[in-house]
Amino acid sequence: MEDVTVHTDSGDLFDVEEEIQDFLGQNKGALTDEERDELGELLDRRAAAISDVLGVEVNSVSSLRDDES
């Protein structure tokens, strides 16, 4: 099987990953509902950026919670 390497210069992916790392650095321990929602939005944005890079749909774990509703 051939190895596949994806190269990207996706600024969107880089930016949202930086935001996620900053958020996690500032919010240690249990999250409030508001913080959890904010993190979920960041994870959704990261999944969308990954989808753009790979060309296939990628969902975040926070999207799974929406499907249970």
mmCIF file of the N, C-alpha and C atoms, coordinates in Angstrom:
data_MODEL
# 
_entry.id   MODEL 
# 
loop_
_atom_site.group_PDB 
_atom_site.id 
_atom_site.type_symbol 
_atom_site.label_atom_id 
_atom_site.label_alt_id 
_atom_site.label_comp_id 
_atom_site.label_asym_id 
_atom_site.label_entity_id 
_atom_site.label_seq_id 
_atom_site.pdbx_PDB_ins_code 
_atom_site.Cartn_x 
_atom_site.Cartn_y 
_atom_site.Cartn_z 
_atom_site.occupancy 
_atom_site.B_iso_or_equiv 
_atom_site.pdbx_formal_charge 
_atom_site.auth_seq_id 
_atom_site.auth_comp_id 
_atom_site.auth_asym_id 
_atom_site.auth_atom_id 
_atom_site.pdbx_PDB_model_num 
ATOM 1   N N  . MET A 1 1  ? 0.845   -1.173 0.000  1.00 0.00 ? 1  MET A N  1 
ATOM 2   C CA . MET A 1 1  ? 0.000   0.000  0.000  1.00 0.00 ? 1  MET A CA 1 
ATOM 3   C C  . MET A 1 1  ? 0.891   1.237  0.000  1.00 0.00 ? 1  MET A C  1 
ATOM 4   N N  . GLU A 1 2  ? 0.505   2.220  -0.760 1.00 0.00 ? 2  GLU A N  1 
ATOM 5   C CA . GLU A 1 2  ? 1.270   3.448  -0.913 1.00 0.00 ? 2  GLU A CA 1 
ATOM 6   C C  . GLU A 1 2  ? 1.050   4.392  0.274  1.00 0.00 ? 2  GLU A C  1 
ATOM 7   N N  . ASP A 1 3  ? 2.131   4.973  0.773  1.00 0.00 ? 3  ASP A N  1 
ATOM 8   C CA . ASP A 1 3  ? 2.010   5.974  1.830  1.00 0.00 ? 3  ASP A CA 1 
ATOM 9   C C  . ASP A 1 3  ? 1.500   7.272  1.223  1.00 0.00 ? 3  ASP A C  1 
ATOM 10  N N  . VAL A 1 4  ? 0.584   7.909  1.927  1.00 0.00 ? 4  VAL A N  1 
ATOM 11  C CA . VAL A 1 4  ? 0.026   9.172  1.460  1.00 0.00 ? 4  VAL A CA 1 
ATOM 12  C C  . VAL A 1 4  ? 0.498   10.268 2.399  1.00 0.00 ? 4  VAL A C  1 
ATOM 13  N N  . THR A 1 5  ? 1.035   11.328 1.836  1.00 0.00 ? 5  THR A N  1 
ATOM 14  C CA . THR A 1 5  ? 1.464   12.469 2.611  1.00 0.00 ? 5  THR A CA 1 
ATOM 15  C C  . THR A 1 5  ? 0.668   13.675 2.157  1.00 0.00 ? 5  THR A C  1 
ATOM 16  N N  . VAL A 1 6  ? 0.063   14.370 3.101  1.00 0.00 ? 6  VAL A N  1 
ATOM 17  C CA . VAL A 1 6  ? -0.704  15.565 2.794  1.00 0.00 ? 6  VAL A CA 1 
ATOM 18  C C  . VAL A 1 6  ? 0.109   16.764 3.255  1.00 0.00 ? 6  VAL A C  1 
ATOM 19  N N  . HIS A 1 7  ? 0.410   17.641 2.320  1.00 0.00 ? 7  HIS A N  1 
ATOM 20  C CA . HIS A 1 7  ? 1.126   18.870 2.637  1.00 0.00 ? 7  HIS A CA 1 
ATOM 21  C C  . HIS A 1 7  ? 0.142   20.024 2.548  1.00 0.00 ? 7  HIS A C  1 
ATOM 22  N N  . THR A 1 8  ? 0.178   20.891 3.526  1.00 0.00 ? 8  THR A N  1 
ATOM 23  C CA . THR A 1 8  ? -0.744  22.007 3.500  1.00 0.00 ? 8  THR A CA 1 
ATOM 24  C C  . THR A 1 8  ? -0.088  23.245 4.081  1.00 0.00 ? 8  THR A C  1 
ATOM 25  N N  . ASP A 1 9  ? -0.533  24.350 3.600  1.00 0.00 ? 9  ASP A N  1 
ATOM 26  C CA . ASP A 1 9  ? -0.139  25.618 4.191  1.00 0.00 ? 9  ASP A CA 1 
ATOM 27  C C  . ASP A 1 9  ? -1.410  26.320 4.670  1.00 0.00 ? 9  ASP A C  1 
ATOM 28  N N  . SER A 1 10 ? -2.346  25.516 5.159  1.00 0.00 ? 10 SER A N  1 
ATOM 29  C CA . SER A 1 10 ? -3.647  26.027 5.574  1.00 0.00 ? 10 SER A CA 1 
ATOM 30  C C  . SER A 1 10 ? -3.522  26.965 6.764  1.00 0.00 ? 10 SER A C  1 
ATOM 31  N N  . GLY A 1 11 ? -3.704  28.235 6.509  1.00 0.00 ? 11 GLY A N  1 
ATOM 32  C CA . GLY A 1 11 ? -3.692  29.219 7.579  1.00 0.00 ? 11 GLY A CA 1 
ATOM 33  C C  . GLY A 1 11 ? -4.856  29.019 8.531  1.00 0.00 ? 11 GLY A C  1 
ATOM 34  N N  . ASP A 1 12 ? -5.999  28.593 8.009  1.00 0.00 ? 12 ASP A N  1 
ATOM 35  C CA . ASP A 1 12 ? -7.172  28.376 8.860  1.00 0.00 ? 12 ASP A CA 1 
ATOM 36  C C  . ASP A 1 12 ? -6.908  27.286 9.884  1.00 0.00 ? 12 ASP A C  1 
ATOM 37  N N  . LEU A 1 13 ? -6.301  26.194 9.435  1.00 0.00 ? 13 LEU A N  1 
ATOM 38  C CA . LEU A 1 13 ? -6.010  25.088 10.339 1.00 0.00 ? 13 LEU A CA 1 
ATOM 39  C C  . LEU A 1 13 ? -4.991  25.519 11.389 1.00 0.00 ? 13 LEU A C  1 
ATOM 40  N N  . PHE A 1 14 ? -3.966  26.211 10.973 1.00 0.00 ? 14 PHE A N  1 
ATOM 41  C CA . PHE A 1 14 ? -2.951  26.688 11.910 1.00 0.00 ? 14 PHE A CA 1 
ATOM 42  C C  . PHE A 1 14 ? -3.567  27.634 12.941 1.00 0.00 ? 14 PHE A C  1 
ATOM 43  N N  . ASP A 1 15 ? -4.381  28.580 12.462 1.00 0.00 ? 15 ASP A N  1 
ATOM 44  C CA . ASP A 1 15 ? -4.981  29.578 13.356 1.00 0.00 ? 15 ASP A CA 1 
ATOM 45  C C  . ASP A 1 15 ? -5.895  28.948 14.396 1.00 0.00 ? 15 ASP A C  1 
ATOM 46  N N  . VAL A 1 16 ? -6.752  28.035 13.974 1.00 0.00 ? 16 VAL A N  1 
ATOM 47  C CA . VAL A 1 16 ? -7.696  27.443 14.932 1.00 0.00 ? 16 VAL A CA 1 
ATOM 48  C C  . VAL A 1 16 ? -6.961  26.529 15.905 1.00 0.00 ? 16 VAL A C  1 
ATOM 49  N N  . GLU A 1 17 ? -5.904  25.870 15.445 1.00 0.00 ? 17 GLU A N  1 
ATOM 50  C CA . GLU A 1 17 ? -5.127  25.033 16.361 1.00 0.00 ? 17 GLU A CA 1 
ATOM 51  C C  . GLU A 1 17 ? -4.464  25.901 17.433 1.00 0.00 ? 17 GLU A C  1 
ATOM 52  N N  . GLU A 1 18 ? -3.957  27.064 17.043 1.00 0.00 ? 18 GLU A N  1 
ATOM 53  C CA . GLU A 1 18 ? -3.388  28.005 18.013 1.00 0.00 ? 18 GLU A CA 1 
ATOM 54  C C  . GLU A 1 18 ? -4.456  28.457 19.021 1.00 0.00 ? 18 GLU A C  1 
ATOM 55  N N  . GLU A 1 19 ? -5.655  28.749 18.535 1.00 0.00 ? 19 GLU A N  1 
ATOM 56  C CA . GLU A 1 19 ? -6.744  29.165 19.419 1.00 0.00 ? 19 GLU A CA 1 
ATOM 57  C C  . GLU A 1 19 ? -7.107  28.060 20.407 1.00 0.00 ? 19 GLU A C  1 
ATOM 58  N N  . ILE A 1 20 ? -7.141  26.825 19.933 1.00 0.00 ? 20 ILE A N  1 
ATOM 59  C CA . ILE A 1 20 ? -7.461  25.694 20.812 1.00 0.00 ? 20 ILE A CA 1 
ATOM 60  C C  . ILE A 1 20 ? -6.392  25.556 21.896 1.00 0.00 ? 20 ILE A C  1 
ATOM 61  N N  . GLN A 1 21 ? -5.123  25.631 21.501 1.00 0.00 ? 21 GLN A N  1 
ATOM 62  C CA . GLN A 1 21 ? -4.044  25.501 22.480 1.00 0.00 ? 21 GLN A CA 1 
ATOM 63  C C  . GLN A 1 21 ? -4.092  26.635 23.502 1.00 0.00 ? 21 GLN A C  1 
ATOM 64  N N  . ASP A 1 22 ? -4.369  27.855 23.053 1.00 0.00 ? 22 ASP A N  1 
ATOM 65  C CA . ASP A 1 22 ? -4.504  28.991 23.975 1.00 0.00 ? 22 ASP A CA 1 
ATOM 66  C C  . ASP A 1 22 ? -5.667  28.768 24.939 1.00 0.00 ? 22 ASP A C  1 
ATOM 67  N N  . PHE A 1 23 ? -6.795  28.317 24.398 1.00 0.00 ? 23 PHE A N  1 
ATOM 68  C CA . PHE A 1 23 ? -7.972  28.066 25.226 1.00 0.00 ? 23 PHE A CA 1 
ATOM 69  C C  . PHE A 1 23 ? -7.666  27.030 26.297 1.00 0.00 ? 23 PHE A C  1 
ATOM 70  N N  . LEU A 1 24 ? -7.044  25.932 25.893 1.00 0.00 ? 24 LEU A N  1 
ATOM 71  C CA . LEU A 1 24 ? -6.734  24.862 26.849 1.00 0.00 ? 24 LEU A CA 1 
ATOM 72  C C  . LEU A 1 24 ? -5.713  25.320 27.886 1.00 0.00 ? 24 LEU A C  1 
ATOM 73  N N  . GLY A 1 25 ? -4.800  26.190 27.496 1.00 0.00 ? 25 GLY A N  1 
ATOM 74  C CA . GLY A 1 25 ? -3.826  26.715 28.433 1.00 0.00 ? 25 GLY A CA 1 
ATOM 75  C C  . GLY A 1 25 ? -4.448  27.615 29.492 1.00 0.00 ? 25 GLY A C  1 
ATOM 76  N N  . GLN A 1 26 ? -5.526  28.288 29.130 1.00 0.00 ? 26 GLN A N  1 
ATOM 77  C CA . GLN A 1 26 ? -6.199  29.215 30.037 1.00 0.00 ? 26 GLN A CA 1 
ATOM 78  C C  . GLN A 1 26 ? -7.302  28.554 30.850 1.00 0.00 ? 26 GLN A C  1 
ATOM 79  N N  . ASN A 1 27 ? -7.791  27.419 30.414 1.00 0.00 ? 27 ASN A N  1 
ATOM 80  C CA . ASN A 1 27 ? -8.938  26.772 31.054 1.00 0.00 ? 27 ASN A CA 1 
ATOM 81  C C  . ASN A 1 27 ? -8.569  25.370 31.493 1.00 0.00 ? 27 ASN A C  1 
ATOM 82  N N  . LYS A 1 28 ? -7.991  25.285 32.642 1.00 0.00 ? 28 LYS A N  1 
ATOM 83  C CA . LYS A 1 28 ? -7.587  23.982 33.189 1.00 0.00 ? 28 LYS A CA 1 
ATOM 84  C C  . LYS A 1 28 ? -8.709  23.455 34.096 1.00 0.00 ? 28 LYS A C  1 
ATOM 85  N N  . GLY A 1 29 ? -8.866  22.155 34.125 1.00 0.00 ? 29 GLY A N  1 
ATOM 86  C CA . GLY A 1 29 ? -9.873  21.556 34.987 1.00 0.00 ? 29 GLY A CA 1 
ATOM 87  C C  . GLY A 1 29 ? -11.240 21.532 34.333 1.00 0.00 ? 29 GLY A C  1 
ATOM 88  N N  . ALA A 1 30 ? -12.254 21.440 35.174 1.00 0.00 ? 30 ALA A N  1 
ATOM 89  C CA . ALA A 1 30 ? -13.634 21.336 34.695 1.00 0.00 ? 30 ALA A CA 1 
ATOM 90  C C  . ALA A 1 30 ? -14.047 22.624 33.983 1.00 0.00 ? 30 ALA A C  1 
ATOM 91  N N  . LEU A 1 31 ? -14.769 22.467 32.892 1.00 0.00 ? 31 LEU A N  1 
ATOM 92  C CA . LEU A 1 31 ? -15.238 23.612 32.117 1.00 0.00 ? 31 LEU A CA 1 
ATOM 93  C C  . LEU A 1 31 ? -16.686 23.931 32.468 1.00 0.00 ? 31 LEU A C  1 
ATOM 94  N N  . THR A 1 32 ? -17.019 25.198 32.415 1.00 0.00 ? 32 THR A N  1 
ATOM 95  C CA . THR A 1 32 ? -18.413 25.601 32.558 1.00 0.00 ? 32 THR A CA 1 
ATOM 96  C C  . THR A 1 32 ? -19.130 25.243 31.258 1.00 0.00 ? 32 THR A C  1 
ATOM 97  N N  . ASP A 1 33 ? -20.444 25.322 31.256 1.00 0.00 ? 33 ASP A N  1 
ATOM 98  C CA . ASP A 1 33 ? -21.202 25.050 30.035 1.00 0.00 ? 33 ASP A CA 1 
ATOM 99  C C  . ASP A 1 33 ? -20.797 26.020 28.923 1.00 0.00 ? 33 ASP A C  1 
ATOM 100 N N  . GLU A 1 34 ? -20.588 27.276 29.268 1.00 0.00 ? 34 GLU A N  1 
ATOM 101 C CA . GLU A 1 34 ? -20.188 28.278 28.287 1.00 0.00 ? 34 GLU A CA 1 
ATOM 102 C C  . GLU A 1 34 ? -18.806 27.951 27.704 1.00 0.00 ? 34 GLU A C  1 
ATOM 103 N N  . GLU A 1 35 ? -17.874 27.573 28.563 1.00 0.00 ? 35 GLU A N  1 
ATOM 104 C CA . GLU A 1 35 ? -16.534 27.198 28.100 1.00 0.00 ? 35 GLU A CA 1 
ATOM 105 C C  . GLU A 1 35 ? -16.574 25.947 27.235 1.00 0.00 ? 35 GLU A C  1 
ATOM 106 N N  . ARG A 1 36 ? -17.408 24.995 27.612 1.00 0.00 ? 36 ARG A N  1 
ATOM 107 C CA . ARG A 1 36 ? -17.545 23.763 26.829 1.00 0.00 ? 36 ARG A CA 1 
ATOM 108 C C  . ARG A 1 36 ? -18.091 24.071 25.439 1.00 0.00 ? 36 ARG A C  1 
ATOM 109 N N  . ASP A 1 37 ? -19.065 24.986 25.383 1.00 0.00 ? 37 ASP A N  1 
ATOM 110 C CA . ASP A 1 37 ? -19.613 25.386 24.086 1.00 0.00 ? 37 ASP A CA 1 
ATOM 111 C C  . ASP A 1 37 ? -18.557 26.085 23.234 1.00 0.00 ? 37 ASP A C  1 
ATOM 112 N N  . GLU A 1 38 ? -17.753 26.941 23.869 1.00 0.00 ? 38 GLU A N  1 
ATOM 113 C CA . GLU A 1 38 ? -16.690 27.642 23.146 1.00 0.00 ? 38 GLU A CA 1 
ATOM 114 C C  . GLU A 1 38 ? -15.663 26.653 22.597 1.00 0.00 ? 38 GLU A C  1 
ATOM 115 N N  . LEU A 1 39 ? -15.269 25.689 23.419 1.00 0.00 ? 39 LEU A N  1 
ATOM 116 C CA . LEU A 1 39 ? -14.332 24.668 22.963 1.00 0.00 ? 39 LEU A CA 1 
ATOM 117 C C  . LEU A 1 39 ? -14.945 23.848 21.834 1.00 0.00 ? 39 LEU A C  1 
ATOM 118 N N  . GLY A 1 40 ? -16.218 23.512 21.950 1.00 0.00 ? 40 GLY A N  1 
ATOM 119 C CA . GLY A 1 40 ? -16.905 22.760 20.902 1.00 0.00 ? 40 GLY A CA 1 
ATOM 120 C C  . GLY A 1 40 ? -16.897 23.499 19.574 1.00 0.00 ? 40 GLY A C  1 
ATOM 121 N N  . GLU A 1 41 ? -17.096 24.817 19.621 1.00 0.00 ? 41 GLU A N  1 
ATOM 122 C CA . GLU A 1 41 ? -17.055 25.613 18.396 1.00 0.00 ? 41 GLU A CA 1 
ATOM 123 C C  . GLU A 1 41 ? -15.658 25.603 17.785 1.00 0.00 ? 41 GLU A C  1 
ATOM 124 N N  . LEU A 1 42 ? -14.640 25.689 18.630 1.00 0.00 ? 42 LEU A N  1 
ATOM 125 C CA . LEU A 1 42 ? -13.263 25.631 18.136 1.00 0.00 ? 42 LEU A CA 1 
ATOM 126 C C  . LEU A 1 42 ? -12.972 24.275 17.501 1.00 0.00 ? 42 LEU A C  1 
ATOM 127 N N  . LEU A 1 43 ? -13.425 23.203 18.141 1.00 0.00 ? 43 LEU A N  1 
ATOM 128 C CA . LEU A 1 43 ? -13.203 21.864 17.593 1.00 0.00 ? 43 LEU A CA 1 
ATOM 129 C C  . LEU A 1 43 ? -13.938 21.674 16.267 1.00 0.00 ? 43 LEU A C  1 
ATOM 130 N N  . ASP A 1 44 ? -15.133 22.243 16.165 1.00 0.00 ? 44 ASP A N  1 
ATOM 131 C CA . ASP A 1 44 ? -15.874 22.181 14.900 1.00 0.00 ? 44 ASP A CA 1 
ATOM 132 C C  . ASP A 1 44 ? -15.134 22.935 13.798 1.00 0.00 ? 44 ASP A C  1 
ATOM 133 N N  . ARG A 1 45 ? -14.575 24.107 14.140 1.00 0.00 ? 45 ARG A N  1 
ATOM 134 C CA . ARG A 1 45 ? -13.808 24.876 13.162 1.00 0.00 ? 45 ARG A CA 1 
ATOM 135 C C  . ARG A 1 45 ? -12.567 24.112 12.721 1.00 0.00 ? 45 ARG A C  1 
ATOM 136 N N  . ARG A 1 46 ? -11.910 23.427 13.678 1.00 0.00 ? 46 ARG A N  1 
ATOM 137 C CA . ARG A 1 46 ? -10.726 22.643 13.322 1.00 0.00 ? 46 ARG A CA 1 
ATOM 138 C C  . ARG A 1 46 ? -11.112 21.488 12.401 1.00 0.00 ? 46 ARG A C  1 
ATOM 139 N N  . ALA A 1 47 ? -12.223 20.824 12.685 1.00 0.00 ? 47 ALA A N  1 
ATOM 140 C CA . ALA A 1 47 ? -12.679 19.726 11.827 1.00 0.00 ? 47 ALA A CA 1 
ATOM 141 C C  . ALA A 1 47 ? -12.977 20.236 10.419 1.00 0.00 ? 47 ALA A C  1 
ATOM 142 N N  . ALA A 1 48 ? -13.582 21.407 10.314 1.00 0.00 ? 48 ALA A N  1 
ATOM 143 C CA . ALA A 1 48 ? -13.882 21.983 8.993  1.00 0.00 ? 48 ALA A CA 1 
ATOM 144 C C  . ALA A 1 48 ? -12.587 22.304 8.246  1.00 0.00 ? 48 ALA A C  1 
ATOM 145 N N  . ALA A 1 49 ? -11.589 22.823 8.960  1.00 0.00 ? 49 ALA A N  1 
ATOM 146 C CA . ALA A 1 49 ? -10.306 23.145 8.328  1.00 0.00 ? 49 ALA A CA 1 
ATOM 147 C C  . ALA A 1 49 ? -9.601  21.868 7.869  1.00 0.00 ? 49 ALA A C  1 
ATOM 148 N N  . ILE A 1 50 ? -9.664  20.825 8.677  1.00 0.00 ? 50 ILE A N  1 
ATOM 149 C CA . ILE A 1 50 ? -9.075  19.538 8.283  1.00 0.00 ? 50 ILE A CA 1 
ATOM 150 C C  . ILE A 1 50 ? -9.800  18.984 7.062  1.00 0.00 ? 50 ILE A C  1 
ATOM 151 N N  . SER A 1 51 ? -11.106 19.125 7.037  1.00 0.00 ? 51 SER A N  1 
ATOM 152 C CA . SER A 1 51 ? -11.899 18.672 5.886  1.00 0.00 ? 51 SER A CA 1 
ATOM 153 C C  . SER A 1 51 ? -11.448 19.376 4.610  1.00 0.00 ? 51 SER A C  1 
ATOM 154 N N  . ASP A 1 52 ? -11.211 20.698 4.720  1.00 0.00 ? 52 ASP A N  1 
ATOM 155 C CA . ASP A 1 52 ? -10.754 21.450 3.552  1.00 0.00 ? 52 ASP A CA 1 
ATOM 156 C C  . ASP A 1 52 ? -9.411  20.943 3.061  1.00 0.00 ? 52 ASP A C  1 
ATOM 157 N N  . VAL A 1 53 ? -8.521  20.616 3.984  1.00 0.00 ? 53 VAL A N  1 
ATOM 158 C CA . VAL A 1 53 ? -7.184  20.146 3.622  1.00 0.00 ? 53 VAL A CA 1 
ATOM 159 C C  . VAL A 1 53 ? -7.239  18.765 2.968  1.00 0.00 ? 53 VAL A C  1 
ATOM 160 N N  . LEU A 1 54 ? -8.011  17.863 3.576  1.00 0.00 ? 54 LEU A N  1 
ATOM 161 C CA . LEU A 1 54 ? -8.043  16.480 3.098  1.00 0.00 ? 54 LEU A CA 1 
ATOM 162 C C  . LEU A 1 54 ? -8.999  16.241 1.946  1.00 0.00 ? 54 LEU A C  1 
ATOM 163 N N  . GLY A 1 55 ? -10.009 17.095 1.823  1.00 0.00 ? 55 GLY A N  1 
ATOM 164 C CA . GLY A 1 55 ? -10.999 16.897 0.776  1.00 0.00 ? 55 GLY A CA 1 
ATOM 165 C C  . GLY A 1 55 ? -12.050 15.863 1.120  1.00 0.00 ? 55 GLY A C  1 
ATOM 166 N N  . VAL A 1 56 ? -12.118 15.478 2.378  1.00 0.00 ? 56 VAL A N  1 
ATOM 167 C CA . VAL A 1 56 ? -13.160 14.565 2.865  1.00 0.00 ? 56 VAL A CA 1 
ATOM 168 C C  . VAL A 1 56 ? -13.747 15.164 4.141  1.00 0.00 ? 56 VAL A C  1 
ATOM 169 N N  . GLU A 1 57 ? -14.983 14.814 4.429  1.00 0.00 ? 57 GLU A N  1 
ATOM 170 C CA . GLU A 1 57 ? -15.631 15.371 5.613  1.00 0.00 ? 57 GLU A CA 1 
ATOM 171 C C  . GLU A 1 57 ? -15.054 14.763 6.883  1.00 0.00 ? 57 GLU A C  1 
ATOM 172 N N  . VAL A 1 58 ? -14.679 15.635 7.793  1.00 0.00 ? 58 VAL A N  1 
ATOM 173 C CA . VAL A 1 58 ? -14.186 15.245 9.106  1.00 0.00 ? 58 VAL A CA 1 
ATOM 174 C C  . VAL A 1 58 ? -15.082 15.929 10.129 1.00 0.00 ? 58 VAL A C  1 
ATOM 175 N N  . ASN A 1 59 ? -15.543 15.173 11.123 1.00 0.00 ? 59 ASN A N  1 
ATOM 176 C CA . ASN A 1 59 ? -16.371 15.737 12.185 1.00 0.00 ? 59 ASN A CA 1 
ATOM 177 C C  . ASN A 1 59 ? -15.588 15.765 13.486 1.00 0.00 ? 59 ASN A C  1 
ATOM 178 N N  . SER A 1 60 ? -15.915 16.711 14.330 1.00 0.00 ? 60 SER A N  1 
ATOM 179 C CA . SER A 1 60 ? -15.270 16.777 15.638 1.00 0.00 ? 60 SER A CA 1 
ATOM 180 C C  . SER A 1 60 ? -16.092 15.980 16.649 1.00 0.00 ? 60 SER A C  1 
ATOM 181 N N  . VAL A 1 61 ? -15.494 15.697 17.789 1.00 0.00 ? 61 VAL A N  1 
ATOM 182 C CA . VAL A 1 61 ? -16.220 14.982 18.836 1.00 0.00 ? 61 VAL A CA 1 
ATOM 183 C C  . VAL A 1 61 ? -17.389 15.805 19.340 1.00 0.00 ? 61 VAL A C  1 
ATOM 184 N N  . SER A 1 62 ? -17.298 17.115 19.249 1.00 0.00 ? 62 SER A N  1 
ATOM 185 C CA . SER A 1 62 ? -18.412 17.948 19.702 1.00 0.00 ? 62 SER A CA 1 
ATOM 186 C C  . SER A 1 62 ? -19.611 17.811 18.767 1.00 0.00 ? 62 SER A C  1 
ATOM 187 N N  . SER A 1 63 ? -19.371 17.453 17.509 1.00 0.00 ? 63 SER A N  1 
ATOM 188 C CA . SER A 1 63 ? -20.469 17.227 16.570 1.00 0.00 ? 63 SER A CA 1 
ATOM 189 C C  . SER A 1 63 ? -21.268 15.998 16.954 1.00 0.00 ? 63 SER A C  1 
ATOM 190 N N  . LEU A 1 64 ? -20.627 15.016 17.557 1.00 0.00 ? 64 LEU A N  1 
ATOM 191 C CA . LEU A 1 64 ? -21.320 13.807 17.971 1.00 0.00 ? 64 LEU A CA 1 
ATOM 192 C C  . LEU A 1 64 ? -22.378 14.128 19.012 1.00 0.00 ? 64 LEU A C  1 
ATOM 193 N N  . ARG A 1 65 ? -22.088 15.076 19.889 1.00 0.00 ? 65 ARG A N  1 
ATOM 194 C CA . ARG A 1 65 ? -23.044 15.476 20.932 1.00 0.00 ? 65 ARG A CA 1 
ATOM 195 C C  . ARG A 1 65 ? -24.292 16.087 20.291 1.00 0.00 ? 65 ARG A C  1 
ATOM 196 N N  . ASP A 1 66 ? -24.117 16.849 19.201 1.00 0.00 ? 66 ASP A N  1 
ATOM 197 C CA . ASP A 1 66 ? -25.244 17.454 18.510 1.00 0.00 ? 66 ASP A CA 1 
ATOM 198 C C  . ASP A 1 66 ? -26.151 16.400 17.884 1.00 0.00 ? 66 ASP A C  1 
ATOM 199 N N  . ASP A 1 67 ? -25.540 15.295 17.409 1.00 0.00 ? 67 ASP A N  1 
ATOM 200 C CA . ASP A 1 67 ? -26.313 14.225 16.781 1.00 0.00 ? 67 ASP A CA 1 
ATOM 201 C C  . ASP A 1 67 ? -27.199 13.489 17.771 1.00 0.00 ? 67 ASP A C  1 
ATOM 202 N N  . GLU A 1 68 ? -26.839 13.513 19.051 1.00 0.00 ? 68 GLU A N  1 
ATOM 203 C CA . GLU A 1 68 ? -27.622 12.808 20.073 1.00 0.00 ? 68 GLU A CA 1 
ATOM 204 C C  . GLU A 1 68 ? -28.898 13.552 20.446 1.00 0.00 ? 68 GLU A C  1 
ATOM 205 N N  . SER A 1 69 ? -28.993 14.826 20.085 1.00 0.00 ? 69 SER A N  1 
ATOM 206 C CA . SER A 1 69 ? -30.153 15.644 20.447 1.00 0.00 ? 69 SER A CA 1 
ATOM 207 C C  . SER A 1 69 ? -31.382 15.261 19.671 1.00 0.00 ? 69 SER A C  1 
# 
